[in-house]
Amino acid sequence: MSGLPRGLAKFIIIMLVVGASAIGCVTVKVSLWEEAAPLEEKVISGQGRDKILLLDISGMLLEQSPTRWLGLGGPVSLPSRIKEELKKASEDKRVKAVVLRVHSPGGTVNAADLIYHELVRFKKDRQVRIIAWVMGLAASGGYYVAQAADTIIAQPTSIIGSIGVVALKFNVKELMDKIGVDTEVVKAGRLKDLWSPFRPASPEEALLMQGIIDDFYHRFVDVVAENRQLSRAQVLKCADGRIFTASQALAHRLLDSIGYLDEALELAKDQAGLKEATVVRYHRPETYVNNIYSLMPGGPPSFGSMPGQPEAQGAAPLPEFFYLWSLAPGAS
C-alpha cells in the first residue's frame, strides 16, 4: 500500500482487520497511532571524536503541542522535546558543549521556566558549557531561556529583551449581548470565575491578577540579574518590556558579544578546551535538513492533534501567563 495516501491505507487496514475478526479467522492488535521514532544524530560540520550539540529553541515556547493555538502556525519549542534531546546528550560523554540556537518571541511562563530549568540542570550534571546564539529574536521567554547559557551572542540584526510578563483575555460580553447569548455560572467561591472572558474584570480581580504578574516579573528580573551578573537596579532599567537591537543590548550588558553562528560554535569549542569537534544535531527520521541554519521542528508539522492525543478544539480557554513579546492590541 506504499502508493496509497496514509489515511486511506489506515482505513483499508482497519476494514481488513474488522472483517477478519468478524468471521473469527484472526486476532490482530493494530495501533492506529504511529509512535514517535527515537532521536537520531546527524553530523553538521567539523570533525573529531568530541562533539558540540546544536540545540534549537525556535518559535513559541509552550508546555504542550497546541491545536491551532490562537490560530497561529509555525514551529514551537516544547519542554518535552528539549528534555529528550538533553537526555540523549547526557548519555553521550563525547558531547562537550551545547550551542543553543535561539529564535523565539517567548511563550508561556511555565514553558520558558521549564526549558530554562532543564538546561541549567543539564549543565550542572554534565559540567559542560552552554553558548546561546540568537538568530534574529530572543524576546521575553526566549531571552529568559537564554539565561541558562554561560555566554550569549547575537547576530548584528537580532532583537533582544522584552523583559516582562503579560496576561491576556478577550472580553466578549458586548458581542454576546448583540447576538443574544448569556452565561449562567454556578460557583462555590466568590472568585472562582476570576478572569472570565464573559464579563469585564472587577477592580479586585485586576488587582489580584496584577499580584500574580508582579511575582512572575520579579522572578524574570532575578533570573537575568543572577545570570548576567547585574544588580536588580541595572536590570530594572531595561525591564519595562522594551526591545533592543543587538548593539543596544550589548551596551546594557544583556549580551556578551555580537557575532554569527560560526563564531558561537568556535567559542563553544574554545570554552570546552577542544582543538577540534564535530557539530551534531538530533532529529527524527524524515525531518532532517543538513544545514546549521535549517529549522528543527519544535512541534508537529501542523497544529493538529498529535498521535494518541484527541483534538481539543472545543476546550474552554484557560488563563495563561506569558513571557511573550506580544503585538496584541492593548497588551503592555
Beta strands, then each sheet from edge to edge (+ up, - down):
strand 1: 40-46
strand 2: 51-61
strand 3: 76-77
strand 4: 95-108
strand 5: 129-139
strand 6: 151-154
strand 7: 159-161
strand 8: 166-167
strand 9: 243-245
strand 10: 257-258
strand 11: 278-283
strand 12: 321-324
sheet 1: 1+ 11- 2- 3-
sheet 2: 1+ 11- 2- 4- 5- 6- 10-
sheet 3: 1+ 11- 2- 4- 12+ 8-
sheet 4: 1+ 11- 2- 4- 5- 7- 9+
end
